[in-house]
Amino acid sequence: MPKSKKENVRGLGAKYGSTLRKRYSRVYVGLKASRECPSCSSARLARTASGIWRCKSCGYTVAGGAYDLAQAKGK
Ligand SMILES: [Zn+2]
């Protein structure tokens, strides 16, 4: 039975090696996932720049991690 394919992110093609593509895909999927705004609780919080997260609904801006609202600990 073939292994089920994981969610692959397009854009990298066959470049950079499978490990880096998997890491990129994991970060990218998390980046695009919808997040709840701490202010108005709508799920429209999106990253505007590295470490800056802004709610598209109420305009609330909050600092967080570069690729996730929660800052990565350790690695
Ligand atoms: Zn909001």
N, CA, C, O and the ligand as a Tripos MOL2 file, in Angstrom:
@<TRIPOS>MOLECULE
protein
  301   299    76     0     0
PROTEIN
NO_CHARGES

@<TRIPOS>ATOM
      1 N           0.8490   -1.1960    0.0000 N.3       1 MET1
      2 CA          0.0000    0.0000    0.0000 C.3       1 MET1
      3 C           0.8840    1.2470    0.0000 C.2       1 MET1
      4 O           1.7820    1.3800    0.8320 O.2       1 MET1
      5 N           0.6280    2.1410   -0.9240 N.am      2 PRO2
      6 CA          1.4890    3.3350   -0.9700 C.3       2 PRO2
      7 C           1.2620    4.2460    0.2180 C.2       2 PRO2
      8 O           0.1600    4.3500    0.7560 O.2       2 PRO2
      9 N           2.3280    4.8920    0.6030 N.am      3 LYS3
     10 CA          2.2020    5.8470    1.7030 C.3       3 LYS3
     11 C           1.3420    7.0260    1.2660 C.2       3 LYS3
     12 O           1.4290    7.4780    0.1240 O.2       3 LYS3
     13 N           0.5270    7.5100    2.1650 N.am      4 SER4
     14 CA         -0.3160    8.6600    1.8240 C.3       4 SER4
     15 C           0.5570    9.9050    1.7390 C.2       4 SER4
     16 O           1.4610   10.1190    2.5470 O.2       4 SER4
     17 N           0.2570   10.7100    0.7390 N.am      5 LYS5
     18 CA          1.0580   11.9230    0.5430 C.3       5 LYS5
     19 C           0.6980   12.9700    1.5750 C.2       5 LYS5
     20 O          -0.4750   13.1980    1.8740 O.2       5 LYS5
     21 N           1.7140   13.5940    2.1080 N.am      6 LYS6
     22 CA          1.4610   14.6960    3.0380 C.3       6 LYS6
     23 C           1.1940   15.9560    2.2380 C.2       6 LYS6
     24 O           1.4570   16.0180    1.0370 O.2       6 LYS6
     25 N           0.6780   16.9380    2.9090 N.am      7 GLU7
     26 CA          0.3770   18.1970    2.2500 C.3       7 GLU7
     27 C           1.6560   18.8570    1.7480 C.2       7 GLU7
     28 O           2.4570   19.3800    2.5230 O.2       7 GLU7
     29 N           1.8210   18.8160    0.4450 N.am      8 ASN8
     30 CA          3.0160   19.4060   -0.1340 C.3       8 ASN8
     31 C           2.7090   20.8120   -0.6060 C.2       8 ASN8
     32 O           1.6790   21.0630   -1.2320 O.2       8 ASN8
     33 N           3.5980   21.7060   -0.3020 N.am      9 VAL9
     34 CA          3.4300   23.0820   -0.7160 C.3       9 VAL9
     35 C           4.1040   23.2550   -2.0670 C.2       9 VAL9
     36 O           5.2570   22.8660   -2.2550 O.2       9 VAL9
     37 N           3.3840   23.8320   -2.9890 N.am     10 ARG10
     38 CA          3.9630   24.0710   -4.2970 C.3      10 ARG10
     39 C           4.8660   25.2980   -4.2280 C.2      10 ARG10
     40 O           4.7440   26.1290   -3.3280 O.2      10 ARG10
     41 N           5.7490   25.3900   -5.1700 N.am     11 GLY11
     42 CA          6.5830   26.5780   -5.2500 C.3      11 GLY11
     43 C           8.0620   26.2730   -5.1840 C.2      11 GLY11
     44 O           8.8740   27.0430   -5.6950 O.2      11 GLY11
     45 N           8.4290   25.1620   -4.5620 N.am     12 LEU12
     46 CA          9.8420   24.8460   -4.4620 C.3      12 LEU12
     47 C          10.2830   23.8630   -5.5390 C.2      12 LEU12
     48 O          11.4770   23.7460   -5.8170 O.2      12 LEU12
     49 N           9.3430   23.1620   -6.1420 N.am     13 GLY13
     50 CA          9.6840   22.2050   -7.1760 C.3      13 GLY13
     51 C          10.5290   21.0760   -6.6360 C.2      13 GLY13
     52 O          10.2490   20.5360   -5.5660 O.2      13 GLY13
     53 N          11.5620   20.7200   -7.3760 N.am     14 ALA14
     54 CA         12.4190   19.6150   -6.9670 C.3      14 ALA14
     55 C          13.6730   20.1270   -6.2900 C.2      14 ALA14
     56 O          14.6400   19.3840   -6.1230 O.2      14 ALA14
     57 N          13.6650   21.3680   -5.9060 N.am     15 LYS15
     58 CA         14.8850   21.9830   -5.3950 C.3      15 LYS15
     59 C          15.0440   21.8030   -3.8850 C.2      15 LYS15
     60 O          14.0790   21.4860   -3.1900 O.2      15 LYS15
     61 N          16.2110   21.9980   -3.4000 N.am     16 TYR16
     62 CA         16.6010   22.1390   -1.9930 C.3      16 TYR16
     63 C          16.6170   20.8580   -1.1930 C.2      16 TYR16
     64 O          17.0660   20.8740   -0.0470 O.2      16 TYR16
     65 N          16.1560   19.7580   -1.7320 N.am     17 GLY17
     66 CA         16.1930   18.5050   -0.9920 C.3      17 GLY17
     67 C          14.9090   18.2600   -0.2200 C.2      17 GLY17
     68 O          14.2080   19.2000    0.1550 O.2      17 GLY17
     69 N          14.6070   16.9940    0.0130 N.am     18 SER18
     70 CA         13.3080   16.6410    0.5890 C.3      18 SER18
     71 C          13.1650   17.1180    2.0260 C.2      18 SER18
     72 O          12.0760   17.5240    2.4310 O.2      18 SER18
     73 N          14.2370   17.0770    2.8020 N.am     19 THR19
     74 CA         14.1410   17.4810    4.2130 C.3      19 THR19
     75 C          13.7900   18.9520    4.3330 C.2      19 THR19
     76 O          12.9170   19.3270    5.1160 O.2      19 THR19
     77 N          14.4710   19.7850    3.5560 N.am     20 LEU20
     78 CA         14.1920   21.2110    3.6160 C.3      20 LEU20
     79 C          12.8110   21.5180    3.0810 C.2      20 LEU20
     80 O          12.1300   22.4050    3.5970 O.2      20 LEU20
     81 N          12.3850   20.7980    2.0520 N.am     21 ARG21
     82 CA         11.0320   21.0270    1.5150 C.3      21 ARG21
     83 C           9.9810   20.6580    2.5500 C.2      21 ARG21
     84 O           8.9660   21.3420    2.6800 O.2      21 ARG21
     85 N          10.2210   19.5720    3.2910 N.am     22 LYS22
     86 CA          9.2680   19.1740    4.3390 C.3      22 LYS22
     87 C           9.2110   20.2210    5.4440 C.2      22 LYS22
     88 O           8.1340   20.5580    5.9360 O.2      22 LYS22
     89 N          10.3710   20.7290    5.8260 N.am     23 ARG23
     90 CA         10.4060   21.7540    6.8700 C.3      23 ARG23
     91 C           9.7020   23.0190    6.4020 C.2      23 ARG23
     92 O           8.9410   23.6340    7.1490 O.2      23 ARG23
     93 N           9.9670   23.4000    5.1530 N.am     24 TYR24
     94 CA          9.3400   24.5860    4.5880 C.3      24 TYR24
     95 C           7.8250   24.4070    4.5460 C.2      24 TYR24
     96 O           7.0680   25.3110    4.9000 O.2      24 TYR24
     97 N           7.4000   23.2250    4.1060 N.am     25 SER25
     98 CA          5.9780   22.9290    3.9960 C.3      25 SER25
     99 C           5.2910   23.0040    5.3550 C.2      25 SER25
    100 O           4.1700   23.5010    5.4570 O.2      25 SER25
    101 N           5.9550   22.5120    6.3980 N.am     26 ARG26
    102 CA          5.3750   22.5390    7.7360 C.3      26 ARG26
    103 C           5.2000   23.9760    8.2230 C.2      26 ARG26
    104 O           4.1600   24.3330    8.7770 O.2      26 ARG26
    105 N           6.2210   24.7870    8.0130 N.am     27 VAL27
    106 CA          6.1550   26.1840    8.4370 C.3      27 VAL27
    107 C           5.1060   26.9360    7.6280 C.2      27 VAL27
    108 O           4.3470   27.7400    8.1700 O.2      27 VAL27
    109 N           5.0740   26.6660    6.3230 N.am     28 TYR28
    110 CA          4.1850   27.4070    5.4380 C.3      28 TYR28
    111 C           2.7210   27.0980    5.7420 C.2      28 TYR28
    112 O           1.8790   27.9970    5.7480 O.2      28 TYR28
    113 N           2.4230   25.8280    5.9940 N.am     29 VAL29
    114 CA          1.0510   25.4470    6.3260 C.3      29 VAL29
    115 C           0.6180   26.1210    7.6300 C.2      29 VAL29
    116 O          -0.5110   26.5990    7.7430 O.2      29 VAL29
    117 N           1.5190   26.1560    8.6060 N.am     30 GLY30
    118 CA          1.2150   26.8250    9.8680 C.3      30 GLY30
    119 C           1.0510   28.3210    9.7000 C.2      30 GLY30
    120 O           0.2720   28.9610   10.4070 O.2      30 GLY30
    121 N           1.7900   28.8640    8.7630 N.am     31 LEU31
    122 CA          1.7300   30.3070    8.5200 C.3      31 LEU31
    123 C           0.3780   30.7150    7.9620 C.2      31 LEU31
    124 O          -0.1580   31.7710    8.2990 O.2      31 LEU31
    125 N          -0.1680   29.8550    7.0990 N.am     32 LYS32
    126 CA         -1.4160   30.1940    6.4320 C.3      32 LYS32
    127 C          -2.6530   29.7580    7.2210 C.2      32 LYS32
    128 O          -3.7770   30.0960    6.8480 O.2      32 LYS32
    129 N          -2.4500   29.0100    8.3080 N.am     33 ALA33
    130 CA         -3.5910   28.5400    9.0890 C.3      33 ALA33
    131 C          -4.2920   29.7320    9.7440 C.2      33 ALA33
    132 O          -3.6470   30.7190   10.0980 O.2      33 ALA33
    133 N          -5.6130   29.6340    9.9030 N.am     34 SER34
    134 CA         -6.3380   30.7480   10.4910 C.3      34 SER34
    135 C          -6.1450   30.7610   12.0020 C.2      34 SER34
    136 O          -6.1260   29.7180   12.6570 O.2      34 SER34
    137 N          -6.0040   31.9600   12.5300 N.am     35 ARG35
    138 CA         -5.7500   32.1190   13.9600 C.3      35 ARG35
    139 C          -6.8010   33.0260   14.5650 C.2      35 ARG35
    140 O          -7.3870   33.8820   13.9010 O.2      35 ARG35
    141 N          -7.0100   32.8090   15.8220 N.am     36 GLU36
    142 CA         -8.0110   33.6210   16.5130 C.3      36 GLU36
    143 C          -7.3890   34.9170   17.0210 C.2      36 GLU36
    144 O          -6.3040   34.9140   17.6020 O.2      36 GLU36
    145 N          -8.0890   36.0170   16.7920 N.am     37 CYS37
    146 CA         -7.6120   37.3110   17.2620 C.3      37 CYS37
    147 C          -7.7710   37.3920   18.7790 C.2      37 CYS37
    148 O          -8.8370   37.0570   19.2950 O.2      37 CYS37
    149 N          -6.7440   37.8260   19.5050 N.am     38 PRO38
    150 CA         -6.8510   37.9270   20.9660 C.3      38 PRO38
    151 C          -7.8150   39.0250   21.3960 C.2      38 PRO38
    152 O          -8.2650   39.0430   22.5410 O.2      38 PRO38
    153 N          -8.1310   39.9350   20.4910 N.am     39 SER39
    154 CA         -8.9730   41.0630   20.8460 C.3      39 SER39
    155 C         -10.4480   40.8060   20.5500 C.2      39 SER39
    156 O         -11.2980   40.9770   21.4250 O.2      39 SER39
    157 N         -10.7560   40.3920   19.3080 N.am     40 CYS40
    158 CA        -12.1720   40.2600   18.9320 C.3      40 CYS40
    159 C         -12.5740   38.8060   18.6980 C.2      40 CYS40
    160 O         -13.7290   38.5430   18.3640 O.2      40 CYS40
    161 N         -11.6590   37.8590   18.8640 N.am     41 SER41
    162 CA        -11.9280   36.4280   18.7550 C.3      41 SER41
    163 C         -12.3460   35.9670   17.3650 C.2      41 SER41
    164 O         -12.7970   34.8320   17.2070 O.2      41 SER41
    165 N         -12.2090   36.8180   16.3610 N.am     42 SER42
    166 CA        -12.4720   36.3500   15.0070 C.3      42 SER42
    167 C         -11.2130   35.6580   14.4920 C.2      42 SER42
    168 O         -10.1030   35.9670   14.9250 O.2      42 SER42
    169 N         -11.3940   34.7290   13.5720 N.am     43 ALA43
    170 CA        -10.2560   33.9500   13.0910 C.3      43 ALA43
    171 C          -9.6260   34.6280   11.8790 C.2      43 ALA43
    172 O          -9.4280   33.9910   10.8440 O.2      43 ALA43
    173 N          -9.3200   35.8840   11.9990 N.am     44 ARG44
    174 CA         -8.7700   36.5990   10.8420 C.3      44 ARG44
    175 C          -7.4180   37.2330   11.1600 C.2      44 ARG44
    176 O          -7.0410   38.2510   10.5790 O.2      44 ARG44
    177 N          -6.7060   36.6210   12.0800 N.am     45 LEU45
    178 CA         -5.3840   37.1210   12.4200 C.3      45 LEU45
    179 C          -4.3850   36.5940   11.3860 C.2      45 LEU45
    180 O          -4.3160   35.3890   11.1430 O.2      45 LEU45
    181 N          -3.6250   37.4830   10.7900 N.am     46 ALA46
    182 CA         -2.6700   37.0780    9.7670 C.3      46 ALA46
    183 C          -1.3570   37.8020    9.9900 C.2      46 ALA46
    184 O          -1.3140   38.8670   10.6050 O.2      46 ALA46
    185 N          -0.2950   37.2130    9.4860 N.am     47 ARG47
    186 CA          1.0200   37.8160    9.6380 C.3      47 ARG47
    187 C           1.2160   38.9050    8.5970 C.2      47 ARG47
    188 O           1.0190   38.6650    7.4050 O.2      47 ARG47
    189 N           1.5980   40.0890    9.0280 N.am     48 THR48
    190 CA          1.8750   41.1500    8.0630 C.3      48 THR48
    191 C           3.3620   41.2380    7.7660 C.2      48 THR48
    192 O           3.7490   41.5370    6.6360 O.2      48 THR48
    193 N           4.1870   40.9850    8.7460 N.am     49 ALA49
    194 CA          5.6310   40.9640    8.5620 C.3      49 ALA49
    195 C           6.1720   39.9730    9.5740 C.2      49 ALA49
    196 O           5.4150   39.4260   10.3760 O.2      49 ALA49
    197 N           7.4610   39.7390    9.5450 N.am     50 SER50
    198 CA          8.0650   38.7960   10.4610 C.3      50 SER50
    199 C           7.8240   39.2330   11.9040 C.2      50 SER50
    200 O           8.3220   40.2770   12.3270 O.2      50 SER50
    201 N           7.0730   38.4500   12.6540 N.am     51 GLY51
    202 CA          6.8250   38.7530   14.0600 C.3      51 GLY51
    203 C           5.6840   39.7140   14.3150 C.2      51 GLY51
    204 O           5.3920   40.0300   15.4690 O.2      51 GLY51
    205 N           5.0280   40.1890   13.2570 N.am     52 ILE52
    206 CA          3.9160   41.1210   13.4360 C.3      52 ILE52
    207 C           2.6410   40.4850   12.9060 C.2      52 ILE52
    208 O           2.5540   40.1000   11.7400 O.2      52 ILE52
    209 N           1.6590   40.3850   13.7850 N.am     53 TRP53
    210 CA          0.3910   39.7310   13.4460 C.3      53 TRP53
    211 C          -0.7290   40.7470   13.5670 C.2      53 TRP53
    212 O          -0.8320   41.4650   14.5620 O.2      53 TRP53
    213 N          -1.5560   40.7980   12.5530 N.am     54 ARG54
    214 CA         -2.5970   41.8200   12.5110 C.3      54 ARG54
    215 C          -3.9380   41.1730   12.2010 C.2      54 ARG54
    216 O          -4.0520   40.2900   11.3500 O.2      54 ARG54
    217 N          -4.9440   41.6430   12.9200 N.am     55 CYS55
    218 CA         -6.2940   41.1310   12.7010 C.3      55 CYS55
    219 C          -6.9230   41.9100   11.5520 C.2      55 CYS55
    220 O          -6.9390   43.1410   11.5640 O.2      55 CYS55
    221 N          -7.4450   41.1830   10.5530 N.am     56 LYS56
    222 CA         -8.0480   41.8550    9.4050 C.3      56 LYS56
    223 C          -9.4470   42.3260    9.7270 C.2      56 LYS56
    224 O         -10.0440   43.0890    8.9670 O.2      56 LYS56
    225 N          -9.9680   41.8770   10.8420 N.am     57 SER57
    226 CA        -11.3320   42.2500   11.2050 C.3      57 SER57
    227 C         -11.3620   43.5480   12.0100 C.2      57 SER57
    228 O         -12.1130   44.4650   11.6800 O.2      57 SER57
    229 N         -10.5430   43.6290   13.0700 N.am     58 CYS58
    230 CA        -10.6050   44.8000   13.9470 C.3      58 CYS58
    231 C          -9.3430   45.6430   13.8920 C.2      58 CYS58
    232 O          -9.3030   46.7160   14.4940 O.2      58 CYS58
    233 N          -8.3060   45.1890   13.1830 N.am     59 GLY59
    234 CA         -7.0950   45.9840   13.0550 C.3      59 GLY59
    235 C          -6.1370   45.8530   14.2180 C.2      59 GLY59
    236 O          -5.1240   46.5510   14.2630 O.2      59 GLY59
    237 N          -6.4310   44.9830   15.1500 N.am     60 TYR60
    238 CA         -5.5760   44.7580   16.3090 C.3      60 TYR60
    239 C          -4.2360   44.1870   15.8590 C.2      60 TYR60
    240 O          -4.2010   43.2190   15.0990 O.2      60 TYR60
    241 N          -3.1440   44.7720   16.3160 N.am     61 THR61
    242 CA         -1.8170   44.3130   15.9320 C.3      61 THR61
    243 C          -1.0910   43.8060   17.1690 C.2      61 THR61
    244 O          -1.1070   44.4460   18.2210 O.2      61 THR61
    245 N          -0.4620   42.6590   17.0280 N.am     62 VAL62
    246 CA          0.2160   42.0570   18.1670 C.3      62 VAL62
    247 C           1.5600   41.4940   17.7080 C.2      62 VAL62
    248 O           1.6920   41.0400   16.5720 O.2      62 VAL62
    249 N           2.5360   41.5240   18.5790 N.am     63 ALA63
    250 CA          3.8450   40.9470   18.2730 C.3      63 ALA63
    251 C           3.8420   39.4750   18.6370 C.2      63 ALA63
    252 O           3.2150   39.0710   19.6160 O.2      63 ALA63
    253 N           4.5320   38.6890   17.8630 N.am     64 GLY64
    254 CA          4.6010   37.2540   18.1180 C.3      64 GLY64
    255 C           5.8450   36.6870   17.4810 C.2      64 GLY64
    256 O           6.8270   37.3940   17.2550 O.2      64 GLY64
    257 N           5.7900   35.4050   17.1960 N.am     65 GLY65
    258 CA          6.9230   34.7730   16.5520 C.3      65 GLY65
    259 C           6.9800   35.1140   15.0780 C.2      65 GLY65
    260 O           6.0410   35.6890   14.5270 O.2      65 GLY65
    261 N           8.0790   34.7610   14.4440 N.am     66 ALA66
    262 CA          8.2690   35.0980   13.0340 C.3      66 ALA66
    263 C           7.3200   34.3130   12.1420 C.2      66 ALA66
    264 O           6.7990   34.8590   11.1700 O.2      66 ALA66
    265 N           7.0860   33.0330   12.4550 N.am     67 TYR67
    266 CA          6.2770   32.1880   11.5920 C.3      67 TYR67
    267 C           5.0490   31.6460   12.2930 C.2      67 TYR67
    268 O           4.2380   30.9550   11.6760 O.2      67 TYR67
    269 N           4.8980   31.9490   13.5760 N.am     68 ASP68
    270 CA          3.7370   31.5140   14.3360 C.3      68 ASP68
    271 C           3.4900   32.5850   15.3880 C.2      68 ASP68
    272 O           4.4110   33.2900   15.8020 O.2      68 ASP68
    273 N           2.2470   32.7000   15.8120 N.am     69 LEU69
    274 CA          1.9510   33.7150   16.8210 C.3      69 LEU69
    275 C           2.6820   33.4130   18.1260 C.2      69 LEU69
    276 O           3.2060   34.3080   18.7890 O.2      69 LEU69
    277 N           2.7020   32.1300   18.4730 N.am     70 ALA70
    278 CA          3.4790   31.7200   19.6420 C.3      70 ALA70
    279 C           4.9420   31.6460   19.2410 C.2      70 ALA70
    280 O           5.2790   31.1050   18.1880 O.2      70 ALA70
    281 N           5.7970   32.1850   20.0750 N.am     71 GLN71
    282 CA          7.2010   32.1880   19.7280 C.3      71 GLN71
    283 C           7.8020   30.8180   19.9270 C.2      71 GLN71
    284 O           7.5260   30.1400   20.9170 O.2      71 GLN71
    285 N           8.6270   30.4140   18.9770 N.am     72 ALA72
    286 CA          9.2520   29.1030   19.0450 C.3      72 ALA72
    287 C          10.2590   29.0800   20.1800 C.2      72 ALA72
    288 O          11.0510   30.0040   20.3650 O.2      72 ALA72
    289 N          10.1980   27.9870   20.9350 N.am     73 LYS73
    290 CA         11.1600   27.8450   22.0270 C.3      73 LYS73
    291 C          12.2340   26.8630   21.5880 C.2      73 LYS73
    292 O          11.9320   25.8240   21.0020 O.2      73 LYS73
    293 N          13.4580   27.1890   21.8660 N.am     74 GLY74
    294 CA         14.5500   26.3110   21.4990 C.3      74 GLY74
    295 C          14.8190   26.3590   20.0090 C.2      74 GLY74
    296 O          15.1650   27.4130   19.4760 O.2      74 GLY74
    297 N          14.6660   25.2330   19.3290 N.am     75 LYS75
    298 CA         15.0340   25.2070   17.9070 C.3      75 LYS75
    299 C          13.9730   25.8210   17.0320 C.2      75 LYS75
    300 O          14.1340   25.8750   15.8130 O.2      75 LYS75
    301 ZN         -9.6170   41.2220   15.8580 Zn       76 ZN76
@<TRIPOS>BOND
     1     1     2 1
     2     2     3 1
     3     3     4 2
     4     3     5 am
     5     5     6 1
     6     6     7 1
     7     7     8 2
     8     7     9 am
     9     9    10 1
    10    10    11 1
    11    11    12 2
    12    11    13 am
    13    13    14 1
    14    14    15 1
    15    15    16 2
    16    15    17 am
    17    17    18 1
    18    18    19 1
    19    19    20 2
    20    19    21 am
    21    21    22 1
    22    22    23 1
    23    23    24 2
    24    23    25 am
    25    25    26 1
    26    26    27 1
    27    27    28 2
    28    27    29 am
    29    29    30 1
    30    30    31 1
    31    31    32 2
    32    31    33 am
    33    33    34 1
    34    34    35 1
    35    35    36 2
    36    35    37 am
    37    37    38 1
    38    38    39 1
    39    39    40 2
    40    39    41 am
    41    41    42 1
    42    42    43 1
    43    43    44 2
    44    43    45 am
    45    45    46 1
    46    46    47 1
    47    47    48 2
    48    47    49 am
    49    49    50 1
    50    50    51 1
    51    51    52 2
    52    51    53 am
    53    53    54 1
    54    54    55 1
    55    55    56 2
    56    55    57 am
    57    57    58 1
    58    58    59 1
    59    59    60 2
    60    59    61 am
    61    61    62 1
    62    62    63 1
    63    63    64 2
    64    63    65 am
    65    65    66 1
    66    66    67 1
    67    67    68 2
    68    67    69 am
    69    69    70 1
    70    70    71 1
    71    71    72 2
    72    71    73 am
    73    73    74 1
    74    74    75 1
    75    75    76 2
    76    75    77 am
    77    77    78 1
    78    78    79 1
    79    79    80 2
    80    79    81 am
    81    81    82 1
    82    82    83 1
    83    83    84 2
    84    83    85 am
    85    85    86 1
    86    86    87 1
    87    87    88 2
    88    87    89 am
    89    89    90 1
    90    90    91 1
    91    91    92 2
    92    91    93 am
    93    93    94 1
    94    94    95 1
    95    95    96 2
    96    95    97 am
    97    97    98 1
    98    98    99 1
    99    99   100 2
   100    99   101 am
   101   101   102 1
   102   102   103 1
   103   103   104 2
   104   103   105 am
   105   105   106 1
   106   106   107 1
   107   107   108 2
   108   107   109 am
   109   109   110 1
   110   110   111 1
   111   111   112 2
   112   111   113 am
   113   113   114 1
   114   114   115 1
   115   115   116 2
   116   115   117 am
   117   117   118 1
   118   118   119 1
   119   119   120 2
   120   119   121 am
   121   121   122 1
   122   122   123 1
   123   123   124 2
   124   123   125 am
   125   125   126 1
   126   126   127 1
   127   127   128 2
   128   127   129 am
   129   129   130 1
   130   130   131 1
   131   131   132 2
   132   131   133 am
   133   133   134 1
   134   134   135 1
   135   135   136 2
   136   135   137 am
   137   137   138 1
   138   138   139 1
   139   139   140 2
   140   139   141 am
   141   141   142 1
   142   142   143 1
   143   143   144 2
   144   143   145 am
   145   145   146 1
   146   146   147 1
   147   147   148 2
   148   147   149 am
   149   149   150 1
   150   150   151 1
   151   151   152 2
   152   151   153 am
   153   153   154 1
   154   154   155 1
   155   155   156 2
   156   155   157 am
   157   157   158 1
   158   158   159 1
   159   159   160 2
   160   159   161 am
   161   161   162 1
   162   162   163 1
   163   163   164 2
   164   163   165 am
   165   165   166 1
   166   166   167 1
   167   167   168 2
   168   167   169 am
   169   169   170 1
   170   170   171 1
   171   171   172 2
   172   171   173 am
   173   173   174 1
   174   174   175 1
   175   175   176 2
   176   175   177 am
   177   177   178 1
   178   178   179 1
   179   179   180 2
   180   179   181 am
   181   181   182 1
   182   182   183 1
   183   183   184 2
   184   183   185 am
   185   185   186 1
   186   186   187 1
   187   187   188 2
   188   187   189 am
   189   189   190 1
   190   190   191 1
   191   191   192 2
   192   191   193 am
   193   193   194 1
   194   194   195 1
   195   195   196 2
   196   195   197 am
   197   197   198 1
   198   198   199 1
   199   199   200 2
   200   199   201 am
   201   201   202 1
   202   202   203 1
   203   203   204 2
   204   203   205 am
   205   205   206 1
   206   206   207 1
   207   207   208 2
   208   207   209 am
   209   209   210 1
   210   210   211 1
   211   211   212 2
   212   211   213 am
   213   213   214 1
   214   214   215 1
   215   215   216 2
   216   215   217 am
   217   217   218 1
   218   218   219 1
   219   219   220 2
   220   219   221 am
   221   221   222 1
   222   222   223 1
   223   223   224 2
   224   223   225 am
   225   225   226 1
   226   226   227 1
   227   227   228 2
   228   227   229 am
   229   229   230 1
   230   230   231 1
   231   231   232 2
   232   231   233 am
   233   233   234 1
   234   234   235 1
   235   235   236 2
   236   235   237 am
   237   237   238 1
   238   238   239 1
   239   239   240 2
   240   239   241 am
   241   241   242 1
   242   242   243 1
   243   243   244 2
   244   243   245 am
   245   245   246 1
   246   246   247 1
   247   247   248 2
   248   247   249 am
   249   249   250 1
   250   250   251 1
   251   251   252 2
   252   251   253 am
   253   253   254 1
   254   254   255 1
   255   255   256 2
   256   255   257 am
   257   257   258 1
   258   258   259 1
   259   259   260 2
   260   259   261 am
   261   261   262 1
   262   262   263 1
   263   263   264 2
   264   263   265 am
   265   265   266 1
   266   266   267 1
   267   267   268 2
   268   267   269 am
   269   269   270 1
   270   270   271 1
   271   271   272 2
   272   271   273 am
   273   273   274 1
   274   274   275 1
   275   275   276 2
   276   275   277 am
   277   277   278 1
   278   278   279 1
   279   279   280 2
   280   279   281 am
   281   281   282 1
   282   282   283 1
   283   283   284 2
   284   283   285 am
   285   285   286 1
   286   286   287 1
   287   287   288 2
   288   287   289 am
   289   289   290 1
   290   290   291 1
   291   291   292 2
   292   291   293 am
   293   293   294 1
   294   294   295 1
   295   295   296 2
   296   295   297 am
   297   297   298 1
   298   298   299 1
   299   299   300 2
@<TRIPOS>SUBSTRUCTURE
     1 MET1         2 RESIDUE 1 A MET
     2 PRO2         6 RESIDUE 1 A PRO
     3 LYS3        10 RESIDUE 1 A LYS
     4 SER4        14 RESIDUE 1 A SER
     5 LYS5        18 RESIDUE 1 A LYS
     6 LYS6        22 RESIDUE 1 A LYS
     7 GLU7        26 RESIDUE 1 A GLU
     8 ASN8        30 RESIDUE 1 A ASN
     9 VAL9        34 RESIDUE 1 A VAL
    10 ARG10       38 RESIDUE 1 A ARG
    11 GLY11       42 RESIDUE 1 A GLY
    12 LEU12       46 RESIDUE 1 A LEU
    13 GLY13       50 RESIDUE 1 A GLY
    14 ALA14       54 RESIDUE 1 A ALA
    15 LYS15       58 RESIDUE 1 A LYS
    16 TYR16       62 RESIDUE 1 A TYR
    17 GLY17       66 RESIDUE 1 A GLY
    18 SER18       70 RESIDUE 1 A SER
    19 THR19       74 RESIDUE 1 A THR
    20 LEU20       78 RESIDUE 1 A LEU
    21 ARG21       82 RESIDUE 1 A ARG
    22 LYS22       86 RESIDUE 1 A LYS
    23 ARG23       90 RESIDUE 1 A ARG
    24 TYR24       94 RESIDUE 1 A TYR
    25 SER25       98 RESIDUE 1 A SER
    26 ARG26      102 RESIDUE 1 A ARG
    27 VAL27      106 RESIDUE 1 A VAL
    28 TYR28      110 RESIDUE 1 A TYR
    29 VAL29      114 RESIDUE 1 A VAL
    30 GLY30      118 RESIDUE 1 A GLY
    31 LEU31      122 RESIDUE 1 A LEU
    32 LYS32      126 RESIDUE 1 A LYS
    33 ALA33      130 RESIDUE 1 A ALA
    34 SER34      134 RESIDUE 1 A SER
    35 ARG35      138 RESIDUE 1 A ARG
    36 GLU36      142 RESIDUE 1 A GLU
    37 CYS37      146 RESIDUE 1 A CYS
    38 PRO38      150 RESIDUE 1 A PRO
    39 SER39      154 RESIDUE 1 A SER
    40 CYS40      158 RESIDUE 1 A CYS
    41 SER41      162 RESIDUE 1 A SER
    42 SER42      166 RESIDUE 1 A SER
    43 ALA43      170 RESIDUE 1 A ALA
    44 ARG44      174 RESIDUE 1 A ARG
    45 LEU45      178 RESIDUE 1 A LEU
    46 ALA46      182 RESIDUE 1 A ALA
    47 ARG47      186 RESIDUE 1 A ARG
    48 THR48      190 RESIDUE 1 A THR
    49 ALA49      194 RESIDUE 1 A ALA
    50 SER50      198 RESIDUE 1 A SER
    51 GLY51      202 RESIDUE 1 A GLY
    52 ILE52      206 RESIDUE 1 A ILE
    53 TRP53      210 RESIDUE 1 A TRP
    54 ARG54      214 RESIDUE 1 A ARG
    55 CYS55      218 RESIDUE 1 A CYS
    56 LYS56      222 RESIDUE 1 A LYS
    57 SER57      226 RESIDUE 1 A SER
    58 CYS58      230 RESIDUE 1 A CYS
    59 GLY59      234 RESIDUE 1 A GLY
    60 TYR60      238 RESIDUE 1 A TYR
    61 THR61      242 RESIDUE 1 A THR
    62 VAL62      246 RESIDUE 1 A VAL
    63 ALA63      250 RESIDUE 1 A ALA
    64 GLY64      254 RESIDUE 1 A GLY
    65 GLY65      258 RESIDUE 1 A GLY
    66 ALA66      262 RESIDUE 1 A ALA
    67 TYR67      266 RESIDUE 1 A TYR
    68 ASP68      270 RESIDUE 1 A ASP
    69 LEU69      274 RESIDUE 1 A LEU
    70 ALA70      278 RESIDUE 1 A ALA
    71 GLN71      282 RESIDUE 1 A GLN
    72 ALA72      286 RESIDUE 1 A ALA
    73 LYS73      290 RESIDUE 1 A LYS
    74 GLY74      294 RESIDUE 1 A GLY
    75 LYS75      298 RESIDUE 1 A LYS
    76 ZN76       301 GROUP 0 **** ****
